[in-house]
Amino acid sequence: MERSFFERSPLEVGKELIGSVLTVDDVTMRIVEVEAYLGPYDQAAHSYSGRPTKRTAPMFGEAGHLYVYFTYGMHHCLNFVCGEVGQGYAVLLRGAEIISGHEIIAYRRFHRSYHELTNTQLKNLVNGPAKLCQAFGLTTAESGEDLYQERFRLVAGQSGQIIETTRIGIPNAGEATHYPWRFYEEGSPGVSKK
Protein backbone atom coordinates (compact mmCIF):
# COMPACT_ATOMS: atom_id res chain seq x y z
CA MET A 1 0.00 0.00 0.00
CA GLU A 2 1.35 3.39 -0.97
CA ARG A 3 1.50 6.35 1.42
CA SER A 4 -1.25 7.99 -0.64
CA PHE A 5 -3.60 5.34 0.79
CA PHE A 6 -3.42 7.19 4.12
CA GLU A 7 -3.61 10.70 2.64
CA ARG A 8 -7.41 10.59 2.80
CA SER A 9 -10.20 10.75 5.33
CA PRO A 10 -9.93 8.11 8.07
CA LEU A 11 -13.51 7.15 7.20
CA GLU A 12 -12.28 5.92 3.82
CA VAL A 13 -9.01 4.54 5.11
CA GLY A 14 -10.67 2.73 8.02
CA LYS A 15 -13.09 0.75 5.86
CA GLU A 16 -10.37 -0.19 3.40
CA LEU A 17 -7.96 -1.30 6.14
CA ILE A 18 -10.31 -4.15 7.05
CA GLY A 19 -8.77 -7.35 5.69
CA SER A 20 -5.31 -5.85 5.20
CA VAL A 21 -2.29 -7.62 6.65
CA LEU A 22 0.17 -5.83 8.95
CA THR A 23 3.61 -7.17 9.83
CA VAL A 24 5.69 -5.66 12.63
CA ASP A 25 9.06 -7.41 12.89
CA ASP A 26 8.22 -11.13 13.28
CA VAL A 27 4.48 -10.79 13.96
CA THR A 28 1.86 -10.71 11.20
CA MET A 29 -1.84 -10.08 11.72
CA ARG A 30 -4.90 -9.43 9.59
CA ILE A 31 -6.80 -6.28 10.62
CA VAL A 32 -10.50 -6.90 11.26
CA GLU A 33 -11.64 -3.92 13.36
CA VAL A 34 -10.81 -0.20 13.39
CA GLU A 35 -12.19 3.17 14.48
CA ALA A 36 -11.84 6.50 12.65
CA TYR A 37 -11.02 9.78 14.43
CA LEU A 38 -11.41 13.12 12.64
CA GLY A 39 -9.49 15.71 14.64
CA PRO A 40 -11.30 19.03 15.14
CA TYR A 41 -14.57 17.58 13.79
CA ASP A 42 -14.62 14.83 16.40
CA GLN A 43 -14.92 15.48 20.14
CA ALA A 44 -13.69 11.93 20.82
CA ALA A 45 -10.37 12.53 19.03
CA HIS A 46 -7.21 13.30 21.00
CA SER A 47 -6.60 16.02 18.42
CA TYR A 48 -10.01 17.69 18.89
CA SER A 49 -8.46 20.95 20.15
CA GLY A 50 -6.72 21.39 16.81
CA ARG A 51 -3.44 22.07 18.60
CA PRO A 52 -0.66 19.48 18.84
CA THR A 53 0.65 18.52 22.27
CA LYS A 54 3.75 16.48 23.07
CA ARG A 55 1.52 13.40 23.16
CA THR A 56 -0.58 14.10 20.06
CA ALA A 57 2.05 15.68 17.80
CA PRO A 58 2.30 12.58 15.55
CA MET A 59 -1.42 12.85 14.73
CA PHE A 60 -0.75 16.21 13.09
CA GLY A 61 2.18 14.91 11.06
CA GLU A 62 2.54 13.12 7.75
CA ALA A 63 0.10 10.36 6.84
CA GLY A 64 1.36 6.81 7.18
CA HIS A 65 3.05 7.34 10.54
CA LEU A 66 2.22 5.69 13.85
CA TYR A 67 0.44 7.39 16.71
CA VAL A 68 0.75 5.21 19.82
CA TYR A 69 -0.76 6.49 23.03
CA PHE A 70 -0.78 5.27 26.62
CA THR A 71 -4.08 5.06 28.46
CA TYR A 72 -5.47 4.05 31.86
CA GLY A 73 -1.91 3.94 33.18
CA MET A 74 -1.30 0.52 31.63
CA HIS A 75 -2.32 0.16 27.96
CA HIS A 76 -0.85 1.24 24.63
CA CYS A 77 -3.03 1.69 21.54
CA LEU A 78 -1.90 1.83 17.90
CA ASN A 79 -3.19 4.32 15.32
CA PHE A 80 -2.23 5.14 11.74
CA VAL A 81 -2.11 8.86 10.93
CA CYS A 82 -4.34 9.86 8.01
CA GLY A 83 -5.24 12.90 5.94
CA GLU A 84 -3.10 15.97 5.35
CA VAL A 85 -0.42 17.37 7.65
CA GLY A 86 -2.06 19.44 10.38
CA GLN A 87 -5.49 17.76 10.30
CA GLY A 88 -5.03 15.48 13.31
CA TYR A 89 -6.74 12.48 11.68
CA ALA A 90 -6.07 8.84 12.58
CA VAL A 91 -7.42 5.30 12.50
CA LEU A 92 -7.25 3.21 15.68
CA LEU A 93 -6.59 -0.51 15.20
CA ARG A 94 -9.01 -2.39 17.46
CA GLY A 95 -8.89 -6.07 16.50
CA ALA A 96 -7.02 -8.60 14.38
CA GLU A 97 -6.52 -12.25 13.49
CA ILE A 98 -3.05 -13.76 13.97
CA ILE A 99 -1.31 -15.06 10.85
CA SER A 100 2.18 -15.68 12.24
CA GLY A 101 4.14 -15.04 15.42
CA HIS A 102 1.79 -17.00 17.68
CA GLU A 103 4.51 -17.86 20.20
CA ILE A 104 5.80 -14.31 20.37
CA ILE A 105 2.28 -12.98 20.91
CA ALA A 106 1.48 -15.58 23.60
CA TYR A 107 4.61 -14.60 25.51
CA ARG A 108 3.95 -10.87 25.18
CA ARG A 109 0.35 -11.23 26.28
CA PHE A 110 0.47 -13.99 28.91
CA HIS A 111 4.15 -14.93 29.45
CA ARG A 112 3.60 -18.51 28.37
CA SER A 113 3.77 -20.73 25.29
CA TYR A 114 0.93 -20.53 22.77
CA HIS A 115 0.13 -24.23 23.37
CA GLU A 116 -0.20 -23.57 27.13
CA LEU A 117 -2.88 -20.90 26.73
CA THR A 118 -6.37 -21.53 28.04
CA ASN A 119 -9.38 -21.23 25.74
CA THR A 120 -10.18 -17.86 27.33
CA GLN A 121 -6.64 -16.62 26.73
CA LEU A 122 -6.72 -17.81 23.11
CA LYS A 123 -10.01 -16.00 22.55
CA ASN A 124 -8.60 -12.79 24.04
CA LEU A 125 -5.17 -12.63 22.40
CA VAL A 126 -5.76 -9.71 20.01
CA ASN A 127 -9.45 -8.77 20.20
CA GLY A 128 -9.02 -5.25 21.53
CA PRO A 129 -6.79 -2.23 20.81
CA ALA A 130 -4.46 -2.61 23.81
CA LYS A 131 -4.16 -6.38 23.27
CA LEU A 132 -3.31 -5.88 19.61
CA CYS A 133 -0.70 -3.22 20.38
CA GLN A 134 0.90 -5.39 23.06
CA ALA A 135 0.94 -8.36 20.67
CA PHE A 136 2.83 -6.27 18.11
CA GLY A 137 5.25 -5.18 20.84
CA LEU A 138 4.61 -1.47 20.28
CA THR A 139 4.67 1.30 22.89
CA THR A 140 4.78 5.10 22.92
CA ALA A 141 8.48 4.72 22.03
CA GLU A 142 7.28 4.01 18.47
CA SER A 143 4.82 6.90 18.32
CA GLY A 144 5.73 9.06 15.34
CA GLU A 145 7.60 6.29 13.52
CA ASP A 146 7.10 5.96 9.77
CA LEU A 147 5.09 2.90 8.71
CA TYR A 148 7.20 2.87 5.55
CA GLN A 149 10.39 1.43 6.98
CA GLU A 150 11.88 -2.04 7.07
CA ARG A 151 10.31 -3.35 10.30
CA PHE A 152 6.74 -2.66 9.12
CA ARG A 153 4.82 -4.02 6.16
CA LEU A 154 1.18 -3.43 5.24
CA VAL A 155 -0.44 -5.35 2.40
CA ALA A 156 -3.99 -4.90 1.08
CA GLY A 157 -6.30 -7.86 1.59
CA GLN A 158 -9.86 -9.03 1.19
CA SER A 159 -12.62 -8.67 3.76
CA GLY A 160 -16.04 -10.12 4.31
CA GLN A 161 -19.07 -7.97 5.07
CA ILE A 162 -18.09 -4.78 6.91
CA ILE A 163 -20.31 -3.55 9.74
CA GLU A 164 -20.43 0.19 10.52
CA THR A 165 -21.40 1.10 14.07
CA THR A 166 -20.63 3.46 16.95
CA ARG A 167 -17.19 3.53 18.55
CA ILE A 168 -16.43 1.97 21.92
CA GLY A 169 -15.48 3.57 25.24
CA ILE A 170 -16.23 7.24 24.49
CA PRO A 171 -19.40 7.99 26.50
CA ASN A 172 -18.50 11.64 27.22
CA ALA A 173 -17.76 12.81 23.67
CA GLY A 174 -20.99 14.70 23.05
CA GLU A 175 -22.65 13.97 19.73
CA ALA A 176 -19.43 12.23 18.60
CA THR A 177 -20.36 9.38 20.94
CA HIS A 178 -22.97 8.36 18.40
CA TYR A 179 -20.97 8.67 15.16
CA PRO A 180 -20.92 5.33 13.27
CA TRP A 181 -17.15 5.44 12.77
CA ARG A 182 -16.24 1.93 13.91
CA PHE A 183 -15.78 -0.68 11.19
CA TYR A 184 -15.38 -4.41 11.60
CA GLU A 185 -15.60 -7.62 9.62
CA GLU A 186 -18.74 -9.52 10.50
CA GLY A 187 -18.07 -12.95 12.00
CA SER A 188 -14.37 -12.45 12.71
CA PRO A 189 -13.16 -13.85 16.06
CA GLY A 190 -10.71 -10.96 16.29
CA VAL A 191 -13.42 -8.34 16.77
CA SER A 192 -13.45 -6.87 20.28
CA LYS A 193 -17.19 -6.41 20.62
CA LYS A 194 -20.03 -7.36 18.31
GUPA-612661 format. One line per 3 residues: their letters; for each residue x, y, z of N, C-alpha, C. Coordinates in nm, 4 decimals, decimal comma. Each point is the difference from the previous one (the first is absolute). Layout:
<kepas>
A) X Y Z X Y Z X Y Z; ...
</kepas>
This chain:
<kepas>
MER) 0,0840 -0,1180 0,0000 -0,0840 0,1180 0,0000 0,0887 0,1245 0,0000; -0,0313 0,0920 -0,0869 0,0779 0,1222 -0,0102 -0,0405 0,0989 0,1102; 0,0869 0,0971 0,0272 -0,0312 0,1000 0,1013 -0,1285 0,0755 -0,0342
SFF) -0,0269 0,0170 -0,1284 -0,1197 0,0721 -0,0431 -0,1284 -0,0663 0,0515; 0,0077 -0,1290 0,0322 -0,1146 -0,0700 0,0591 -0,0459 0,0711 0,1268; 0,0959 0,0502 0,0783 -0,0316 0,0637 0,1279 -0,0269 0,1496 -0,0126
ERS) 0,0253 0,0574 -0,1166 -0,0174 0,1442 -0,0184 -0,1455 0,0342 -0,0332; -0,0914 -0,0633 0,0712 -0,1437 0,0175 -0,0217 -0,0699 0,0035 0,1351; -0,1296 0,0152 -0,0041 -0,0794 -0,0025 0,1220 0,0139 -0,1352 0,0690
PLE) 0,0083 -0,0011 0,1340 0,0045 -0,1273 0,0711 -0,1272 -0,0826 -0,0177; -0,1088 0,0627 -0,0424 -0,1217 -0,0762 -0,0269 0,0185 -0,0892 -0,1220; 0,0731 0,0479 -0,0988 0,0311 -0,0822 -0,1179 0,1083 -0,1011 0,0336
VGK) 0,1058 0,0488 0,0629 0,1135 -0,0852 0,0332 -0,0439 -0,1139 0,0914; -0,0802 0,0331 0,1028 -0,0425 -0,1007 0,0966 -0,0705 -0,1176 -0,0644; -0,0968 0,0284 -0,0852 -0,0743 -0,1084 -0,0667 0,0920 -0,0864 -0,0845
ELI) 0,0934 0,0654 -0,0709 0,0868 -0,0733 -0,0910 0,1152 -0,0722 0,0711; 0,0240 0,0341 0,1262 0,1010 -0,0725 0,0773 -0,0482 -0,1385 0,0414; -0,1320 -0,0168 0,0086 -0,0540 -0,1295 0,0408 0,0424 -0,1067 -0,1013
GSV) 0,0623 -0,1056 0,0503 0,0492 -0,1084 -0,0851 0,1461 0,0150 -0,0388; 0,0588 0,1179 0,0230 0,1414 0,0179 -0,0335 0,0875 -0,0723 0,1024; 0,1232 -0,0261 -0,0400 0,0913 -0,0793 0,0825 0,1185 0,0864 0,0422
LTV) 0,0190 0,0111 0,1310 0,1080 0,0814 0,0569 0,1049 -0,0893 0,0639; 0,1254 0,0247 -0,0369 0,1136 -0,0687 0,0614 0,0839 0,1025 0,0752; 0,0310 -0,0313 0,1250 0,0928 0,0792 0,0797 0,1070 -0,0967 0,0485
DDV) 0,1197 0,0140 -0,0526 0,1106 -0,0916 0,0306 -0,0410 -0,1431 -0,0342; -0,0125 -0,0879 0,0995 -0,0307 -0,1410 -0,0263 -0,1449 -0,0375 0,0288; -0,0867 0,0981 0,0117 -0,1421 -0,0266 0,0269 -0,0834 0,0536 -0,1162
TMR) -0,0906 -0,0849 -0,0492 -0,0882 0,0387 -0,1104 -0,1445 -0,0257 0,0397; -0,0832 0,1022 -0,0189 -0,1426 -0,0135 0,0316 -0,0855 0,0647 -0,1080; -0,1207 -0,0514 -0,0119 -0,0992 0,0520 -0,0938 -0,0947 0,0916 0,0774
IVE) -0,0140 0,1243 -0,0440 -0,0814 0,0990 0,0699 -0,1481 -0,0249 -0,0273; -0,0791 -0,0083 0,1077 -0,1427 -0,0291 -0,0163 -0,0912 0,1024 0,0679; 0,0591 0,0961 0,0734 -0,0824 0,1002 0,0686 0,0803 0,1278 0,0197
VEA) -0,0615 0,1137 -0,0321 0,0648 0,1306 0,0155 -0,1038 0,1041 0,0410; 0,0499 0,1158 0,0437 -0,0846 0,1170 0,0247 0,0664 0,1216 -0,0636; -0,0816 0,0883 -0,0580 0,0500 0,1225 -0,0619 -0,0149 0,1176 0,0964
YLG) 0,0991 0,0896 -0,0010 -0,0017 0,1210 0,0823 0,0362 0,1196 -0,0873; -0,0866 0,1025 0,0022 0,0111 0,1118 -0,0932 0,0331 0,1333 0,0668; 0,1032 0,0023 0,0804 0,0559 0,1232 0,0526 -0,1014 0,1014 0,0493
PYD) 0,0048 0,1233 -0,0511 -0,0844 0,1078 0,0519 -0,1491 -0,0177 -0,0275; -0,0363 -0,0997 -0,0800 -0,1416 -0,0279 -0,0275 -0,0541 -0,1109 0,0895; 0,0806 -0,0431 0,0963 -0,0313 -0,1207 0,0754 0,0402 0,0178 0,1470
QAA) -0,0976 0,0221 0,0842 0,0269 0,0251 0,1418 0,0676 -0,1184 0,0684; -0,0078 -0,1189 -0,0591 0,0636 -0,1182 0,0587 0,1476 -0,0117 -0,0374; 0,0458 0,0804 -0,0953 0,1391 -0,0087 -0,0463 0,0944 0,0703 0,0965
HSY) 0,1185 -0,0571 0,0176 0,1026 0,0637 0,0834 0,0423 0,1337 -0,0594; -0,0227 0,0176 -0,1284 0,0411 0,1212 -0,0706 -0,1149 0,1001 -0,0162; -0,1055 -0,0166 0,0770 -0,1203 0,0834 -0,0135 0,0292 0,1492 0,0171
SGR) 0,0942 0,0345 0,0840 0,0313 0,1419 0,0250 0,0589 0,0678 -0,1234; 0,0529 -0,0795 -0,0910 0,0627 0,0562 -0,1194 0,1428 0,0451 0,0219; 0,0494 -0,0174 0,1239 0,1359 0,0405 0,0335 0,0815 -0,1214 0,0461
PTK) 0,1133 -0,0240 -0,0641 0,0828 -0,1139 0,0413 0,0551 0,0178 0,1414; 0,0076 -0,1089 0,0724 0,0686 -0,0045 0,1292 0,1183 -0,0959 -0,0155; 0,0794 -0,0139 0,1028 0,1118 -0,0948 -0,0072 -0,0530 -0,1402 -0,0320
RTA) -0,1118 -0,0348 0,0613 -0,0581 -0,1331 -0,0201 -0,0585 -0,0164 -0,1393; -0,0753 0,1012 -0,0467 -0,0765 -0,0150 -0,1241 0,0721 0,0497 -0,1253; 0,1194 0,0519 0,0138 0,0716 0,0569 -0,1147 0,0036 -0,0920 -0,1223
PMF) 0,0210 -0,1323 0,0169 0,0011 -0,0862 -0,1190 -0,1311 0,0020 -0,0794; -0,1125 0,0225 0,0672 -0,1286 0,0031 -0,0703 -0,0060 0,1141 -0,1012; 0,0748 0,1048 0,0246 -0,0015 0,1172 -0,0875 0,1093 -0,0060 -0,1061
GEA) 0,0742 -0,1094 -0,0020 0,1095 -0,0144 -0,0948 -0,0417 -0,0659 -0,1300; 0,0985 -0,0537 -0,0686 -0,0213 -0,0593 -0,1321 -0,0781 -0,1313 0,0101; -0,0883 -0,0207 -0,0952 -0,0779 -0,1246 -0,0063 0,0939 -0,1204 -0,0111
GHL) -0,0473 -0,1130 0,0521 0,0794 -0,1215 -0,0065 0,1015 -0,0132 0,1123; -0,0154 0,0798 0,1044 0,0837 -0,0133 0,1189 -0,0835 -0,0601 0,1131; 0,0682 -0,0467 0,1028 -0,0683 -0,0580 0,1152 -0,0306 0,1071 0,1035
YVY) -0,1156 -0,0137 0,0619 -0,0313 0,0760 0,1206 -0,0352 -0,1042 0,1049; 0,0878 -0,0172 0,0978 -0,0222 -0,0969 0,1078 -0,0173 0,0787 0,1288; -0,1111 -0,0226 0,0671 -0,0228 0,0719 0,1254 -0,0155 -0,0978 0,1163
FTY) 0,0208 0,0524 0,1192 -0,0064 -0,0764 0,1237 -0,1266 0,0426 0,0735; -0,0769 -0,0963 0,0476 -0,1272 0,0325 0,0630 -0,0253 -0,0845 0,1246; -0,0779 0,0519 0,0896 -0,0356 -0,0678 0,1256 0,1216 -0,0437 0,0802
GMH) 0,1140 0,0624 -0,0238 0,1200 -0,0303 0,0758 0,0584 -0,1371 -0,0250; -0,0480 -0,0699 -0,1063 0,0515 -0,1348 -0,0237 -0,0071 -0,0493 -0,1439; -0,0742 0,0656 -0,0882 -0,0209 -0,0526 -0,1347 0,0530 0,0941 -0,1080
HCL) 0,0546 -0,0596 -0,1056 0,0393 0,0737 -0,1195 -0,0986 -0,0327 -0,1115; -0,0274 0,0971 -0,0862 -0,0917 -0,0194 -0,1119 0,0639 0,0554 -0,1267; -0,0167 -0,0726 -0,1103 0,0650 0,0315 -0,1266 -0,0968 0,0645 -0,0984
NFV) 0,0436 0,1124 -0,0566 -0,0750 0,0716 -0,1030 0,0891 0,0236 -0,1207; -0,0620 0,0123 -0,1169 0,0682 0,0466 -0,1201 -0,0470 0,1422 -0,0286; 0,0926 0,0911 -0,0203 -0,0335 0,1386 -0,0320 -0,0521 0,0074 -0,1432
CGE) -0,1066 0,0792 -0,0187 -0,0644 0,0133 -0,1309 -0,0114 0,1476 -0,0380; -0,0473 0,0223 -0,1225 -0,0306 0,1341 -0,0463 0,1236 0,0826 -0,0309; -0,0182 0,1316 0,0021 0,1081 0,0933 -0,0300 0,0698 0,0434 0,1292
VGQ) 0,1232 0,0451 -0,0144 0,0750 0,0515 0,1150 -0,0815 0,1118 0,0658; -0,0117 -0,0075 0,1316 -0,0708 0,1019 0,0759 -0,1445 -0,0314 0,0311; -0,0569 -0,1056 -0,0610 -0,1417 -0,0301 0,0222 -0,0267 -0,0740 0,1315
GYA) 0,0936 -0,0801 0,0457 -0,0208 -0,0746 0,1238 -0,0913 -0,1199 -0,0176; 0,0049 -0,0637 -0,1153 -0,0844 -0,1162 -0,0304 0,0762 -0,1302 0,0276; -0,0721 -0,1033 0,0405 0,0629 -0,1303 0,0217 -0,1035 -0,1116 -0,0013
VLL) 0,0494 -0,1211 -0,0171 -0,0815 -0,1214 0,0103 0,0599 -0,0862 0,1101; -0,0824 -0,0349 0,0980 0,0403 -0,0880 0,1101 -0,0218 -0,1451 -0,0409; 0,1022 -0,0834 0,0186 -0,0144 -0,1429 -0,0257 -0,0571 -0,0647 0,1257
RGA) -0,1147 -0,0674 -0,0156 -0,0703 -0,0562 0,1161 0,0052 -0,1519 0,0088; 0,0096 -0,0704 -0,1115 -0,0030 -0,1463 0,0060 0,0652 -0,0627 -0,1212; 0,0499 -0,1229 0,0183 0,0715 -0,0672 -0,1082 -0,0106 -0,1512 0,0133
EII) 0,0463 -0,0679 -0,1028 0,0146 -0,1457 0,0000 0,1482 -0,0294 -0,0224; 0,0555 -0,0899 0,0787 0,1432 -0,0314 -0,0085 0,0279 -0,0879 -0,1217; 0,1014 0,0388 -0,0771 0,0453 -0,0810 -0,1126 0,1290 -0,0716 0,0363
SGH) 0,0948 0,0727 0,0572 0,1251 -0,0633 0,0450 0,0541 0,0754 0,1213; 0,0861 -0,0693 0,0746 0,0552 0,0583 0,1225 -0,0788 -0,0397 0,1227; -0,0702 -0,1113 -0,0083 -0,0855 -0,0450 0,1112 0,0757 -0,0102 0,1326
EII) 0,1193 -0,0586 -0,0040 0,0768 -0,0180 0,1239 0,0454 0,1339 0,0575; 0,0414 0,0895 -0,0863 0,0423 0,1325 0,0451 -0,1163 0,0723 0,0664; -0,1159 -0,0063 -0,0646 -0,1197 0,0663 0,0523 -0,0417 -0,0597 0,1334
AYR) 0,0008 -0,1331 0,0103 -0,0392 -0,0666 0,1252 0,0907 0,0440 0,1144; 0,1295 0,0111 -0,0283 0,0927 0,0426 0,1052 -0,0246 0,1455 0,0381; -0,0187 0,0856 -0,1005 -0,0224 0,1421 0,0294 -0,1290 0,0215 0,0782
RFH) -0,1012 -0,0775 -0,0318 -0,1299 0,0199 0,0633 -0,0121 -0,0723 0,1342; 0,0480 -0,1236 0,0080 -0,0244 -0,0805 0,1208 0,1253 -0,0661 0,0583; 0,1166 0,0276 -0,0541 0,1263 -0,0552 0,0499 -0,0008 -0,1520 0,0073
RSY) -0,0554 -0,0599 -0,1058 0,0015 -0,1460 -0,0089 -0,0055 -0,0420 -0,1458; 0,0245 -0,1286 -0,0262 -0,0021 -0,0521 -0,1358 -0,1423 0,0024 -0,0563; -0,0102 0,0145 -0,1306 -0,1311 0,0034 -0,0659 -0,0795 -0,1263 0,0327
HEL) 0,0673 -0,1149 0,0034 -0,0682 -0,1283 0,0244 -0,0403 -0,0187 0,1462; 0,0446 0,0890 0,0871 -0,0379 -0,0051 0,1420 -0,1158 0,0939 0,0333; -0,0450 0,0767 -0,0982 -0,1070 0,0968 0,0254 -0,1339 -0,0696 0,0218
TNT) -0,0789 0,0571 0,0883 -0,1357 -0,0508 0,0209 -0,0890 0,0466 -0,1151; -0,1179 -0,0569 -0,0108 -0,0939 0,0412 -0,1045 -0,0348 0,1480 0,0129; -0,0146 0,0466 0,1233 -0,0311 0,1418 0,0230 0,1150 0,0879 -0,0468
QLK) 0,1232 -0,0405 0,0308 0,1162 0,0772 -0,0438 0,0121 0,0003 -0,1519; -0,0250 -0,1127 -0,0640 0,0043 -0,0073 -0,1459 -0,1025 0,0940 -0,0623; -0,1181 0,0023 0,0584 -0,1077 0,0853 -0,0520 0,0344 0,1478 0,0146
NLV) 0,0782 0,0324 0,1020 0,0283 0,1406 0,0318 0,1423 0,0442 -0,0334; 0,0622 -0,0651 -0,0956 0,1378 0,0369 -0,0346 0,0098 0,1384 -0,0638; -0,0830 0,0277 -0,1004 0,0148 0,1256 -0,0745 -0,1337 0,0655 -0,0333
NGP) -0,1027 -0,0280 0,0791 -0,1332 0,0570 -0,0270 -0,0251 0,1244 0,0845; 0,0804 0,1000 -0,0221 -0,0116 0,1276 0,0701 0,1225 0,0831 -0,0312; -0,0115 0,1333 0,0029 0,1117 0,0848 -0,0434 0,1267 -0,0134 0,0835
AKL) -0,0126 -0,0104 0,1315 0,1187 -0,0140 0,0846 0,0625 -0,1381 -0,0176; -0,0824 -0,1017 -0,0154 0,0496 -0,1370 -0,0205 0,0782 -0,0086 -0,1302; -0,0558 0,0598 -0,1047 0,0633 -0,0010 -0,1309 0,1348 0,0727 0,0043
CQA) 0,0034 0,1143 0,0637 0,1224 0,0789 0,0089 0,1075 -0,0747 0,0788; -0,0404 -0,0636 0,1092 0,0935 -0,0790 0,0802 0,0514 -0,1185 -0,0811; -0,0876 -0,0638 -0,0761 0,0395 -0,1144 -0,0822 0,1029 0,0391 -0,1057
FGL) -0,0112 0,1208 -0,0538 0,0980 0,0491 -0,0964 0,1277 0,0484 0,0679; -0,0037 0,0149 0,1319 0,1180 0,0458 0,0734 0,0272 0,1483 -0,0155; -0,1071 0,0788 -0,0193 0,0151 0,1434 -0,0214 -0,0385 0,0794 0,1247
TTA) 0,0726 0,1091 0,0234 -0,0278 0,0891 0,1126 0,0105 0,1444 -0,0500; -0,0125 0,0947 0,0913 0,0133 0,1409 -0,0381 0,1393 0,0303 -0,0556; 0,0962 -0,0870 0,0230 0,1341 0,0189 -0,0567 -0,0050 0,0006 -0,1524
ESG) -0,1001 -0,0675 -0,0571 -0,0150 -0,0050 -0,1460 -0,0922 0,1083 -0,0543; -0,0625 0,0772 0,0861 -0,0910 0,1043 -0,0468 0,0768 0,0999 -0,0861; -0,0513 0,0262 -0,1174 0,0659 0,0894 -0,0944 0,0843 -0,0724 -0,1034
EDL) 0,0216 -0,1305 0,0183 0,0805 -0,0742 -0,0977 -0,0744 -0,0119 -0,1327; 0,0782 -0,0072 -0,1066 -0,0538 -0,0142 -0,1348 -0,0350 -0,1460 -0,0262; -0,1226 -0,0238 -0,0451 -0,0429 -0,1353 -0,0347 0,0799 -0,0543 -0,1184
YQE) 0,0576 0,0908 -0,0784 0,0729 -0,0394 -0,1197 0,1495 -0,0128 0,0282; 0,0320 -0,0959 0,0868 0,1379 -0,0357 0,0285 0,0069 -0,1514 0,0125; 0,1192 -0,0519 0,0101 0,0225 -0,1437 -0,0137 -0,0771 -0,0866 0,0994
RFR) -0,0182 0,0438 0,1226 -0,0618 -0,0878 0,1008 -0,1514 -0,0110 -0,0133; -0,0600 0,0830 -0,0839 -0,1450 -0,0038 -0,0207 -0,0312 -0,0376 -0,1446; -0,1130 -0,0691 -0,0172 -0,0480 -0,0285 -0,1348 -0,1515 -0,0095 0,0045
LVA) -0,0670 0,0698 -0,0890 -0,1459 -0,0019 -0,0072 -0,0407 -0,0362 -0,1419; -0,0795 -0,1052 -0,0121 -0,0419 -0,0506 -0,1302 -0,1521 -0,0024 -0,0048; -0,0567 0,0479 -0,1093 -0,1457 -0,0007 -0,0173 -0,0503 -0,1440 -0,0009
GQS) -0,1219 -0,0186 0,0487 -0,0593 -0,1328 0,0025 -0,1501 0,0068 -0,0231; -0,0622 -0,1135 0,0048 -0,1436 -0,0106 -0,0217 -0,0723 -0,0046 0,1347; -0,1228 0,0486 0,0012 -0,0808 -0,0083 0,1219 -0,1370 -0,0550 -0,0333
GQI) -0,0656 -0,0495 0,1031 -0,1390 -0,0401 -0,0150 -0,0871 0,1233 0,0163; -0,1249 -0,0211 0,0413 -0,0910 0,1130 0,0186 0,0509 0,0910 0,1119; 0,0003 0,1299 -0,0271 0,0464 0,0977 0,0988 -0,1195 0,0642 0,0683
IET) 0,0014 -0,0033 0,1330 -0,1037 0,0617 0,0819 0,0473 0,1392 0,0411; -0,0875 0,0992 -0,0093 0,0283 0,1360 0,0455 -0,0865 0,0268 0,1222; 0,0632 0,0413 0,1094 -0,0740 0,0232 0,1239 0,0706 0,1061 0,0839
TRI) -0,0530 0,0283 0,1170 0,0602 0,1009 0,0867 0,1294 -0,0518 0,0628; 0,0864 0,0942 0,0367 0,1275 -0,0347 0,0611 -0,0203 -0,0417 0,1459; 0,1044 -0,0568 0,0577 -0,0076 -0,0578 0,1336 0,0773 0,0849 0,1011
GIP) -0,0560 0,0147 0,1196 0,0734 0,0607 0,1108 0,0130 0,1510 -0,0044; -0,0945 0,0686 -0,0649 0,0064 0,1470 -0,0051 -0,1347 0,0600 0,0413; -0,0489 -0,0299 0,1194 -0,1336 0,0449 0,0401 -0,0138 0,1500 0,0216
NAG) 0,1098 0,0716 0,0177 -0,0060 0,1433 0,0320 0,0491 0,0875 -0,1150; -0,0248 -0,0430 -0,1224 0,0498 0,0725 -0,1168 -0,1110 0,0737 -0,0736; -0,1034 0,0403 0,0734 -0,1083 0,0755 -0,0621 -0,0641 -0,0768 -0,1135
EAT) -0,0359 0,0700 -0,1064 -0,0659 -0,0666 -0,1127 0,0937 -0,0987 -0,0690; 0,1319 0,0171 0,0171 0,0965 -0,0921 -0,0610 -0,0120 -0,1412 0,0564; -0,0587 -0,0117 0,1188 -0,0226 -0,1321 0,0591 -0,0819 -0,0879 -0,0934
HYP) -0,0857 0,0610 -0,0781 -0,0939 -0,0750 -0,0829 0,0405 -0,0120 -0,1463; 0,1171 0,0533 -0,0376 0,0432 -0,0102 -0,1391 0,0276 -0,1466 -0,0355; -0,0456 -0,0472 -0,1141 0,0229 -0,1400 -0,0400 0,1359 -0,0172 -0,0678
WRF) 0,1067 0,0251 0,0747 0,1340 0,0023 -0,0570 0,0862 -0,1172 0,0457; -0,0644 -0,1080 0,0380 0,0698 -0,1255 0,0302 -0,0354 -0,0993 -0,1100; 0,1005 -0,0684 -0,0519 -0,0198 -0,0937 -0,1099 0,0602 -0,1349 0,0371
YEE) -0,0757 -0,1055 -0,0232 0,0554 -0,1326 0,0271 -0,0555 -0,1030 -0,0970; 0,0750 -0,1090 -0,0130 -0,0409 -0,1090 -0,0875 -0,0959 -0,0920 0,0749; -0,1180 -0,0138 -0,0527 -0,1002 -0,0841 0,0654 0,0499 -0,1441 0,0102
GSP) -0,0177 -0,0582 0,1188 0,0344 -0,1400 0,0207 0,1438 -0,0271 0,0373; 0,0857 0,1008 0,0005 0,1405 -0,0245 0,0335 0,0179 -0,0193 0,1502; 0,0775 -0,1012 0,0413 0,0263 -0,0196 0,1437 0,0922 0,1054 0,0596
GVS) 0,0618 0,0809 -0,0858 0,0908 0,1028 0,0489 -0,0663 0,1303 0,0365; -0,1321 0,0087 -0,0205 -0,0732 0,1232 0,0317 -0,0181 0,0099 0,1505; 0,0201 0,1199 0,0553 -0,0041 0,0178 0,1455 -0,1400 -0,0066 0,0578
KK) -0,0977 0,0503 -0,0734 -0,1369 0,0020 0,0493 -0,0933 0,0015 -0,1196; -0,0979 -0,0884 0,0028 -0,0927 -0,0087 -0,1138 -0,1061 0,1080 0,0080
</kepas>
